[in-house]
Amino acid sequence: MLCPKCETENSDEAILCIKCGARLVKDGEETPQPEPAVHQRIVGIDLKPKAPEKSGVSNGLYIGIMIATVIFPIIGIIMGFTYMRKDHPSAKKAGKNWLIVGAIMILFNIILLGVI
């Protein structure tokens, strides 16, 4: 029996071609129709471009609070505690930095007033 695809000679009992693996058609049978392709539906993929993530603290605010903390250390303490409670990691980091600078400035002022 000849393969309809690659024309290789196969035994009469064969169902598939020994060379290409195509289904063999016996005399009196119809040529098998290929089954329509079935595509799976892809779910859960968002192809929309994502908006850039907002940082927890802008550079201007960070620098402004640092300057204010040097002049008035209580501002750094208050803003530090406020921003350490936020969820964003950069806001927590800024809050921690402001808190540390505020505490250092309070200690510096106490030492400076003790010397004078």
N, CA, C and O atoms as a MOPAC input file, in Angstrom:
PM7 MOZYME 1SCF
protein

 N      0.84500 1    -1.17000 1     0.00000 1
 C      0.00000 1     0.00000 1     0.00000 1
 C      0.89600 1     1.24000 1     0.00000 1
 O      1.85700 1     1.33200 1     0.76500 1
 N      0.56200 1     2.18500 1    -0.86900 1
 C      1.35000 1     3.40000 1    -1.01700 1
 C      0.81400 1     4.49700 1    -0.09700 1
 O     -0.39700 1     4.67100 1     0.04700 1
 N      1.73700 1     5.22800 1     0.51900 1
 C      1.36600 1     6.35700 1     1.37900 1
 C      0.91900 1     7.51600 1     0.49200 1
 O      1.62100 1     7.86100 1    -0.45800 1
 N     -0.23900 1     8.12900 1     0.78300 1
 C     -0.70300 1     9.23100 1    -0.05400 1
 C      0.14600 1    10.50100 1     0.13500 1
 O      0.11600 1    11.40100 1    -0.70400 1
 N      0.88900 1    10.56300 1     1.22300 1
 C      1.66300 1    11.77100 1     1.50600 1
 C      3.08600 1    11.69600 1     0.92900 1
 O      3.50900 1    12.59000 1     0.19600 1
 N      3.82000 1    10.62100 1     1.26700 1
 C      5.23100 1    10.54400 1     0.84600 1
 C      5.48500 1     9.45500 1    -0.20400 1
 O      6.60500 1     9.31500 1    -0.69600 1
 N      4.43700 1     8.68100 1    -0.54600 1
 C      4.49800 1     7.64200 1    -1.56900 1
 C      5.47300 1     6.51400 1    -1.22600 1
 O      6.07800 1     5.92200 1    -2.12000 1
 N      5.62200 1     6.22300 1     0.05100 1
 C      6.44600 1     5.11200 1     0.50100 1
 C      5.59200 1     3.85000 1     0.49500 1
 O      4.41300 1     3.88900 1     0.84600 1
 N      6.19000 1     2.73400 1     0.09500 1
 C      5.47600 1     1.45400 1     0.08300 1
 C      5.39000 1     0.92200 1     1.50700 1
 O      6.41000 1     0.81700 1     2.18800 1
 N      4.17300 1     0.57900 1     1.97400 1
 C      3.92200 1     0.03400 1     3.30700 1
 C      3.21700 1    -1.30200 1     3.17000 1
 O      2.67000 1    -1.61200 1     2.11200 1
 N      3.22600 1    -2.09200 1     4.22900 1
 C      2.52000 1    -3.37600 1     4.18200 1
 C      1.01500 1    -3.11900 1     4.13600 1
 O      0.54200 1    -2.04200 1     4.49800 1
 N      0.26900 1    -4.14300 1     3.67900 1
 C     -1.18200 1    -3.98900 1     3.54200 1
 C     -1.88200 1    -3.86100 1     4.88800 1
 O     -2.97200 1    -3.29400 1     4.95200 1
 N     -1.29500 1    -4.36700 1     5.95700 1
 C     -1.92200 1    -4.31300 1     7.28200 1
 C     -1.64200 1    -2.99200 1     8.00800 1
 O     -2.28200 1    -2.68800 1     9.01400 1
 N     -0.69400 1    -2.21700 1     7.50100 1
 C     -0.28500 1    -0.98900 1     8.20200 1
 C     -1.41300 1     0.03700 1     8.22000 1
 O     -2.17900 1     0.17100 1     7.26600 1
 N     -1.48600 1     0.74700 1     9.32200 1
 C     -2.47500 1     1.82200 1     9.45900 1
 C     -1.79600 1     3.17400 1     9.23300 1
 O     -2.38500 1     4.09900 1     8.67300 1
 N     -0.53000 1     3.26300 1     9.68900 1
 C      0.23900 1     4.49100 1     9.53100 1
 C      1.45900 1     4.22100 1     8.66600 1
 O      1.96600 1     3.10000 1     8.63500 1
 N      1.92800 1     5.23600 1     7.96800 1
 C      3.10600 1     5.13400 1     7.11000 1
 C      4.34300 1     4.93300 1     7.97900 1
 O      4.48400 1     5.56100 1     9.02900 1
 N      5.23900 1     4.05300 1     7.53300 1
 C      6.44500 1     3.78700 1     8.31500 1
 C      7.47000 1     4.92300 1     8.18700 1
 O      8.36300 1     5.04200 1     9.02500 1
 N      7.34800 1     5.75300 1     7.15200 1
 C      8.31200 1     6.82700 1     6.94200 1
 C      7.82600 1     8.15800 1     7.54600 1
 O      8.54300 1     8.79800 1     8.31600 1
 N      6.59700 1     8.56300 1     7.18400 1
 C      6.15000 1     9.89500 1     7.62000 1
 C      5.08900 1     9.84900 1     8.71500 1
 O      4.80100 1    10.87500 1     9.33100 1
 N      4.50600 1     8.68800 1     8.96900 1
 C      3.52200 1     8.56300 1    10.04100 1
 C      2.12000 1     8.98200 1     9.64600 1
 O      1.23500 1     9.04300 1    10.50000 1
 N      1.89200 1     9.27500 1     8.36000 1
 C      0.56100 1     9.67300 1     7.90300 1
 C     -0.37200 1     8.47000 1     7.92700 1
 O      0.07500 1     7.33100 1     7.79900 1
 N     -1.66200 1     8.72000 1     8.08900 1
 C     -2.64900 1     7.63500 1     8.09900 1
 C     -2.81600 1     7.11300 1     6.67300 1
 O     -2.97300 1     7.88300 1     5.72600 1
 N     -2.77900 1     5.79200 1     6.54500 1
 C     -2.89600 1     5.17000 1     5.22400 1
 C     -4.35700 1     4.93900 1     4.88700 1
 O     -5.15500 1     4.57700 1     5.75200 1
 N     -4.70300 1     5.15000 1     3.62300 1
 C     -6.07400 1     4.97600 1     3.15600 1
 C     -6.14800 1     3.65900 1     2.40500 1
 O     -5.40600 1     3.43100 1     1.45000 1
 N     -7.05900 1     2.78800 1     2.84900 1
 C     -7.22500 1     1.49800 1     2.17100 1
 C     -8.23100 1     1.66200 1     1.04200 1
 O     -9.00100 1     2.62200 1     1.02800 1
 N     -8.22700 1     0.71800 1     0.08500 1
 C     -9.16300 1     0.77600 1    -1.04300 1
 C    -10.59500 1     0.76100 1    -0.52400 1
 O    -10.93000 1    -0.03500 1     0.35300 1
 N    -11.43200 1     1.62800 1    -1.05600 1
 C    -12.83200 1     1.68300 1    -0.66100 1
 C    -13.07500 1     2.66100 1     0.49300 1
 O    -14.22900 1     2.97600 1     0.78700 1
 N    -12.02800 1     3.14600 1     1.15000 1
 C    -12.18400 1     4.11900 1     2.23800 1
 C    -12.07200 1     5.51800 1     1.66800 1
 O    -11.41400 1     5.75000 1     0.65300 1
 N    -12.73100 1     6.44500 1     2.34700 1
 C    -12.58300 1     7.84700 1     1.95700 1
 C    -11.28200 1     8.38400 1     2.55200 1
 O    -10.78700 1     7.90400 1     3.57100 1
 N    -10.76300 1     9.38100 1     1.88400 1
 C     -9.57600 1    10.04100 1     2.42200 1
 C     -9.97900 1    10.74200 1     3.72100 1
 O    -10.94900 1    11.49900 1     3.74500 1
 N     -9.23900 1    10.49100 1     4.78900 1
 C     -9.61400 1    11.13400 1     6.05700 1
 C     -9.44400 1    12.64600 1     5.98300 1
 O     -8.43200 1    13.15900 1     5.50400 1
 N    -10.45000 1    13.32900 1     6.46400 1
 C    -10.41000 1    14.78200 1     6.50300 1
 C     -9.69900 1    15.21600 1     7.78300 1
 O     -9.96000 1    14.67500 1     8.85800 1
 N     -8.82900 1    16.16200 1     7.66600 1
 C     -8.15300 1    16.62300 1     8.87700 1
 C     -9.15400 1    17.28100 1     9.82500 1
 O    -10.06900 1    17.99200 1     9.41000 1
 N     -8.94500 1    17.01900 1    11.09500 1
 C     -9.82300 1    17.62100 1    12.08700 1
 C     -9.50900 1    19.10800 1    12.19600 1
 O     -8.35100 1    19.51600 1    12.09800 1
 N    -10.54400 1    19.90800 1    12.39700 1
 C    -10.28400 1    21.34900 1    12.51500 1
 C     -9.44300 1    21.61900 1    13.76700 1
 O     -9.58600 1    20.95800 1    14.79500 1
 N     -8.58500 1    22.58800 1    13.64200 1
 C     -7.71300 1    22.93000 1    14.76600 1
 C     -8.53700 1    23.53400 1    15.89800 1
 O     -9.40100 1    24.38200 1    15.67900 1
 N     -8.25200 1    23.08400 1    17.08400 1
 C     -8.93000 1    23.60700 1    18.26500 1
 C     -7.90600 1    24.43400 1    19.03200 1
 O     -6.81900 1    23.96000 1    19.36400 1
 N     -8.27000 1    25.65300 1    19.29700 1
 C     -7.36100 1    26.54700 1    20.01400 1
 C     -7.88200 1    26.75700 1    21.42200 1
 O     -9.07300 1    26.97000 1    21.64600 1
 N     -6.96600 1    26.69200 1    22.34700 1
 C     -7.34900 1    26.96700 1    23.72700 1
 C     -7.42600 1    28.47000 1    23.92400 1
 O     -6.66800 1    29.23600 1    23.32900 1
 N     -8.34500 1    28.86400 1    24.76200 1
 C     -8.48800 1    30.27300 1    25.06900 1
 C     -7.53900 1    30.62400 1    26.20800 1
 O     -7.53400 1    29.97000 1    27.25100 1
 N     -6.74700 1    31.65200 1    25.99900 1
 C     -5.81600 1    32.10100 1    27.02200 1
 C     -6.55000 1    33.11400 1    27.89400 1
 O     -7.08300 1    34.11400 1    27.41300 1
 N     -6.55700 1    32.82600 1    29.17300 1
 C     -7.28100 1    33.67000 1    30.11000 1
 C     -6.31500 1    34.19400 1    31.16400 1
 O     -5.36700 1    33.50500 1    31.54000 1
 N     -6.54900 1    35.38300 1    31.63000 1
 C     -5.79700 1    35.90900 1    32.75500 1
 C     -4.53800 1    36.66300 1    32.39000 1
 O     -3.72400 1    36.95400 1    33.26700 1
 N     -4.35100 1    36.99300 1    31.10600 1
 C     -3.17800 1    37.75600 1    30.71600 1
 C     -3.64000 1    39.15700 1    30.35100 1
 O     -4.50200 1    39.32800 1    29.48900 1
 N     -3.07600 1    40.14400 1    30.99600 1
 C     -3.42700 1    41.53300 1    30.73600 1
 C     -2.39600 1    42.11100 1    29.77400 1
 O     -1.22700 1    42.26400 1    30.12700 1
 N     -2.83000 1    42.43000 1    28.56400 1
 C     -1.91500 1    42.92600 1    27.55800 1
 C     -1.84600 1    44.44500 1    27.51900 1
 O     -1.11600 1    45.01100 1    26.70500 1
 N     -2.59600 1    45.10500 1    28.38500 1
 C     -2.56800 1    46.56300 1    28.42500 1
 C     -1.26100 1    47.01800 1    29.06900 1
 O     -0.79100 1    46.40000 1    30.02400 1
 N     -0.67900 1    48.08700 1    28.55500 1
 C      0.55800 1    48.56900 1    29.19300 1
 C      0.26500 1    49.05800 1    30.60200 1
 O     -0.74400 1    49.71500 1    30.85800 1
 N      1.16200 1    48.72500 1    31.49700 1
 C      0.97500 1    49.11500 1    32.88700 1
 C      1.45200 1    50.54800 1    33.08900 1
 O      2.44100 1    50.98600 1    32.50200 1
 N      0.72300 1    51.25800 1    33.93000 1
 C      1.13200 1    52.61100 1    34.28200 1
 C      2.36700 1    52.51300 1    35.17500 1
 O      2.48400 1    51.58600 1    35.97600 1
 N      3.27200 1    53.45100 1    35.03900 1
 C      4.45600 1    53.38700 1    35.89700 1
 C      4.06000 1    53.50600 1    37.36700 1
 O      3.16800 1    54.26900 1    37.73900 1
 N      4.75200 1    52.72900 1    38.17700 1
 C      4.44800 1    52.74000 1    39.60700 1
 C      4.84200 1    54.07000 1    40.21600 1
 O      5.90100 1    54.62600 1    39.92700 1
 N      3.96400 1    54.55700 1    41.05900 1
 C      4.29000 1    55.78600 1    41.77500 1
 C      5.18700 1    55.43100 1    42.94300 1
 O      4.98300 1    54.43700 1    43.64000 1
 N      6.17800 1    56.26900 1    43.12900 1
 C      7.03900 1    56.02700 1    44.28100 1
 C      6.32800 1    56.56500 1    45.51200 1
 O      5.40200 1    57.36900 1    45.40000 1
 N      6.75100 1    56.13300 1    46.65700 1
 C      6.11500 1    56.55000 1    47.89400 1
 C      6.36100 1    58.00500 1    48.21700 1
 O      5.50600 1    58.65200 1    48.82200 1
 N      7.52100 1    58.54500 1    47.82700 1
 C      7.89200 1    59.90800 1    48.17200 1
 C      8.60700 1    60.53300 1    46.98000 1
 O      9.50700 1    59.92100 1    46.40600 1
 N      8.21100 1    61.75100 1    46.60500 1
 C      8.91200 1    62.44200 1    45.52400 1
 C     10.24500 1    62.97300 1    46.04800 1
 O     10.42900 1    63.13500 1    47.25400 1
 N     11.15200 1    63.23700 1    45.14700 1
 C     12.47300 1    63.74500 1    45.53900 1
 C     12.36400 1    65.11000 1    46.21200 1
 O     13.07100 1    65.39700 1    47.17900 1
 N     11.47200 1    65.94500 1    45.69000 1
 C     11.30000 1    67.27600 1    46.27000 1
 C     10.81500 1    67.21400 1    47.70800 1
 O     11.31700 1    67.93700 1    48.57000 1
 N      9.83500 1    66.34700 1    47.97000 1
 C      9.31200 1    66.20000 1    49.32700 1
 C     10.39400 1    65.65400 1    50.25500 1
 O     10.54600 1    66.12000 1    51.38400 1
 N     11.13800 1    64.67400 1    49.77500 1
 C     12.19600 1    64.05900 1    50.58600 1
 C     13.23000 1    65.10100 1    51.01300 1
 O     13.59100 1    65.18600 1    52.18700 1
 N     13.69700 1    65.88500 1    50.05400 1
 C     14.70800 1    66.90800 1    50.35600 1
 C     14.12300 1    68.00400 1    51.24300 1
 O     14.78200 1    68.48300 1    52.16600 1
 N     12.88100 1    68.39800 1    50.95700 1
 C     12.23800 1    69.44200 1    51.76000 1
 C     12.08500 1    69.04300 1    53.21400 1
 O     12.34100 1    69.84600 1    54.11100 1
 N     11.66900 1    67.80800 1    53.45600 1
 C     11.51500 1    67.33500 1    54.83700 1
 C     12.87600 1    67.21400 1    55.51400 1
 O     12.98900 1    67.48900 1    56.70900 1
 N     13.90800 1    66.80900 1    54.78200 1
 C     15.25400 1    66.72800 1    55.36600 1
 C     15.72600 1    68.11000 1    55.82000 1
 O     16.26000 1    68.25800 1    56.91900 1
 N     15.52600 1    69.12400 1    54.96500 1
 C     15.93800 1    70.48500 1    55.33500 1
 C     15.13700 1    70.96800 1    56.53400 1
 O     15.69800 1    71.54500 1    57.46500 1
 N     13.81300 1    70.73100 1    56.51600 1
 C     12.96600 1    71.14800 1    57.63900 1
 C     13.35700 1    70.41200 1    58.91900 1
 O     13.26900 1    70.98000 1    60.00700 1
 N     13.78400 1    69.16400 1    58.80000 1
 C     14.17900 1    68.37600 1    59.97700 1
 C     15.45000 1    68.93100 1    60.60100 1
 O     15.59900 1    68.92300 1    61.82200 1
 N     16.36500 1    69.41200 1    59.76900 1
 C     17.59600 1    69.99800 1    60.29700 1
 C     17.25800 1    71.27500 1    61.08000 1
 O     17.84200 1    71.53600 1    62.13100 1
 N     16.32100 1    72.05900 1    60.56500 1
 C     15.94800 1    73.30600 1    61.23400 1
 C     15.02600 1    73.03100 1    62.43200 1
 O     15.26000 1    73.53900 1    63.52800 1
 N     13.98300 1    72.22800 1    62.21600 1
 C     13.01900 1    71.87900 1    63.26700 1
 C     12.94800 1    70.35000 1    63.36800 1
 O     12.17300 1    69.73700 1    62.63300 1
 N     13.71300 1    69.72600 1    64.23400 1
 C     13.78800 1    68.26300 1    64.29800 1
 C     12.45300 1    67.56200 1    64.56000 1
 O     12.28200 1    66.40500 1    64.17700 1
 N     11.52000 1    68.23600 1    65.19800 1
 C     10.22700 1    67.59900 1    65.48200 1
 C      9.47900 1    67.25700 1    64.19300 1
 O      8.69400 1    66.30900 1    64.16600 1
 N      9.71800 1    68.02300 1    63.12500 1
 C      9.07800 1    67.73300 1    61.82400 1
 C      9.55000 1    66.37000 1    61.31200 1
 O      8.74200 1    65.58100 1    60.82300 1
 N     10.83500 1    66.09200 1    61.42100 1
 C     11.36400 1    64.79900 1    60.98700 1
 C     10.79800 1    63.65000 1    61.80000 1
 O     10.51300 1    62.58000 1    61.26100 1
 N     10.63400 1    63.87600 1    63.11900 1
 C     10.07200 1    62.83100 1    63.98400 1
 C      8.62800 1    62.55100 1    63.57900 1
 O      8.23800 1    61.39500 1    63.41600 1
 N      7.83800 1    63.60700 1    63.41900 1
 C      6.40900 1    63.43700 1    63.06900 1
 C      6.26500 1    62.79900 1    61.68600 1
 O      5.52400 1    61.83000 1    61.52000 1
 N      6.97300 1    63.34400 1    60.69600 1
 C      6.86800 1    62.80200 1    59.33000 1
 C      7.43800 1    61.38400 1    59.26000 1
 O      6.95500 1    60.55500 1    58.48900 1
 N      8.46200 1    61.11000 1    60.06500 1
 C      9.03800 1    59.76700 1    60.09200 1
 C      8.03200 1    58.73000 1    60.55400 1
 O      7.85800 1    57.69100 1    59.91900 1
 N      7.36300 1    59.02500 1    61.67800 1
 C      6.34700 1    58.08900 1    62.16800 1
 C      5.18800 1    57.96600 1    61.18400 1
 O      4.64900 1    56.87700 1    60.98500 1
 N      4.80400 1    59.08800 1    60.56500 1
 C      3.68900 1    59.06100 1    59.60700 1
 C      4.02500 1    58.19300 1    58.39600 1
 O      3.21200 1    57.36300 1    57.98800 1
 N      5.19900 1    58.37300 1    57.82600 1
 C      5.55400 1    57.64900 1    56.59700 1
 C      5.99100 1    56.21200 1    56.86200 1
 O      5.94400 1    55.38500 1    55.95100 1
 N      6.41000 1    55.89700 1    58.07400 1
 C      6.76900 1    54.50100 1    58.37200 1
 C      5.53200 1    53.61200 1    58.44000 1
 O      5.65400 1    52.39000 1    58.35800 1
 N      4.35100 1    54.19300 1    58.58800 1
 C      3.10100 1    53.42200 1    58.64000 1
 C      2.54000 1    53.12900 1    57.26100 1
 O      1.59400 1    52.35100 1    57.14100 1
 N      3.09900 1    53.73400 1    56.21000 1
 C      2.60000 1    53.51300 1    54.84600 1
 C      3.05700 1    52.15000 1    54.32900 1
 O      3.99300 1    51.55000 1    54.85800 1
 N      2.37300 1    51.67200 1    53.27800 1
 C      2.66000 1    50.34500 1    52.72200 1
 C      3.82400 1    50.34100 1    51.72800 1
 O      4.51500 1    49.33200 1    51.58700 1
 N      4.04000 1    51.44800 1    51.04800 1
 C      5.05800 1    51.48300 1    50.00100 1
 C      6.45600 1    51.43900 1    50.61800 1
 O      6.74000 1    52.19300 1    51.54900 1
 N      7.34500 1    50.55600 1    50.10600 1
 C      8.68100 1    50.40500 1    50.69300 1
 C      9.50900 1    51.69300 1    50.68200 1
 O     10.23400 1    51.96700 1    51.63900 1
 N      9.40800 1    52.48500 1    49.60700 1
 C     10.21600 1    53.71100 1    49.57300 1
 C      9.68700 1    54.74300 1    50.56300 1
 O     10.45900 1    55.54500 1    51.08800 1
 N      8.37200 1    54.73500 1    50.82600 1
 C      7.80400 1    55.64500 1    51.83200 1
 C      8.29200 1    55.24100 1    53.22400 1
 O      8.62000 1    56.09600 1    54.04600 1
 N      8.33500 1    53.93900 1    53.48000 1
 C      8.83700 1    53.46500 1    54.77800 1
 C     10.31000 1    53.84000 1    54.96000 1
 O     10.72400 1    54.24300 1    56.04800 1
 N     11.08800 1    53.70600 1    53.90000 1
 C     12.51600 1    54.03400 1    53.97500 1
 C     12.70400 1    55.52700 1    54.23800 1
 O     13.53600 1    55.91500 1    55.05700 1
 N     11.92400 1    56.37100 1    53.53600 1
 C     12.01700 1    57.81600 1    53.74500 1
 C     11.61700 1    58.15900 1    55.17600 1
 O     12.26800 1    58.97800 1    55.82400 1
 N     10.54700 1    57.53400 1    55.67100 1
 C     10.10300 1    57.78800 1    57.04300 1
 C     11.17100 1    57.41800 1    58.05700 1
 O     11.39900 1    58.13500 1    59.03200 1
 N     11.82000 1    56.29000 1    57.81200 1
 C     12.89000 1    55.84800 1    58.72200 1
 C     14.04900 1    56.84600 1    58.70500 1
 O     14.58700 1    57.19400 1    59.75600 1
 N     14.43100 1    57.30600 1    57.50900 1
 C     15.52000 1    58.28300 1    57.39900 1
 C     15.17500 1    59.58600 1    58.10600 1
 O     16.00800 1    60.13900 1    58.82400 1
 N     13.93200 1    60.09200 1    57.90600 1
 C     13.52100 1    61.33400 1    58.55200 1
 C     13.50900 1    61.17800 1    60.07600 1
 O     13.89900 1    62.08900 1    60.80500 1
 N     13.06400 1    60.03500 1    60.53600 1
 C     13.02000 1    59.77800 1    61.97500 1
 C     14.42900 1    59.76100 1    62.56600 1
 O     14.66600 1    60.33800 1    63.62800 1
 N     15.35100 1    59.11000 1    61.89100 1
 C     16.73800 1    59.03600 1    62.37700 1
 C     17.37600 1    60.42800 1    62.38900 1
 O     18.01600 1    60.81500 1    63.36600 1
 N     17.19500 1    61.18000 1    61.28500 1
 C     17.78200 1    62.52400 1    61.22400 1
 C     17.15500 1    63.41700 1    62.29000 1
 O     17.85200 1    64.21200 1    62.92200 1
 N     15.83800 1    63.29100 1    62.49400 1
 C     15.16700 1    64.08300 1    63.53000 1
 C     15.71200 1    63.77000 1    64.91400 1
 O     15.95000 1    64.68500 1    65.70200 1
 N     15.91500 1    62.49700 1    65.22400 1
 C     16.44500 1    62.10000 1    66.53400 1
 C     17.88100 1    62.59000 1    66.70300 1
 O     18.25400 1    63.05400 1    67.78000 1
 N     18.68400 1    62.49000 1    65.65500 1
 C     20.07300 1    62.96400 1    65.72000 1
 C     20.10100 1    64.47900 1    65.94200 1
 O     20.90500 1    64.97900 1    66.72900 1
 N     19.22500 1    65.20100 1    65.25100 1
 C     19.20500 1    66.65800 1    65.40200 1
 C     18.73100 1    67.06300 1    66.79700 1
 O     19.23400 1    68.04300 1    67.34600 1
 N     17.78600 1    66.34400 1    67.38100 1
 C     17.35800 1    66.64300 1    68.75000 1
 C     18.53100 1    66.42100 1    69.70900 1
 O     18.79000 1    67.26300 1    70.56900 1
 N     19.24000 1    65.30100 1    69.57300 1
 C     20.41000 1    65.04600 1    70.42100 1
 C     21.49500 1    66.10100 1    70.20600 1
 O     22.12900 1    66.54400 1    71.16400 1
 N     21.70700 1    66.49800 1    68.97100 1
 C     22.70100 1    67.52500 1    68.66700 1
 C     22.33400 1    68.85000 1    69.33700 1
 O     23.19700 1    69.52500 1    69.89800 1
 N     21.04100 1    69.22100 1    69.27900 1
 C     20.58800 1    70.45900 1    69.91200 1
 C     20.73000 1    70.39400 1    71.42700 1
 O     21.10400 1    71.38500 1    72.05300 1
 N     20.43600 1    69.23600 1    72.02900 1
 C     20.58000 1    69.08900 1    73.48200 1
 C     22.04300 1    69.23800 1    73.88200 1
 O     22.35700 1    69.91700 1    74.86000 1
 N     22.94100 1    68.60200 1    73.12300 1
 C     24.36900 1    68.69100 1    73.41800 1
 C     24.85600 1    70.12600 1    73.21000 1
 O     25.64300 1    70.64000 1    74.00600 1
 N     24.38300 1    70.77800 1    72.12700 1
 C     24.79400 1    72.14900 1    71.84100 1
 C     24.31700 1    73.10100 1    72.94300 1
 O     25.06500 1    73.98600 1    73.36000 1
 N     23.09300 1    72.92700 1    73.41200 1
 C     22.57300 1    73.79700 1    74.49400 1
 C     23.26200 1    73.51000 1    75.81100 1
 O     23.40200 1    74.41400 1    76.63600 1
 N     23.69900 1    72.27600 1    76.03600 1
 C     24.40400 1    71.93100 1    77.26000 1
 C     25.78500 1    72.55700 1    77.29800 1
 O     26.29700 1    72.85900 1    78.37600 1
 N     26.39500 1    72.75600 1    76.14400 1
 C     27.73200 1    73.34900 1    76.08500 1
 C     27.64200 1    74.85500 1    76.29700 1
 O     28.52900 1    75.45700 1    76.90300 1
 N     26.59400 1    75.44700 1    75.80800 1
 C     26.46000 1    76.91600 1    75.89900 1
 C     26.04000 1    77.33900 1    77.24700 1
 O     25.88000 1    78.53300 1    77.49800 1

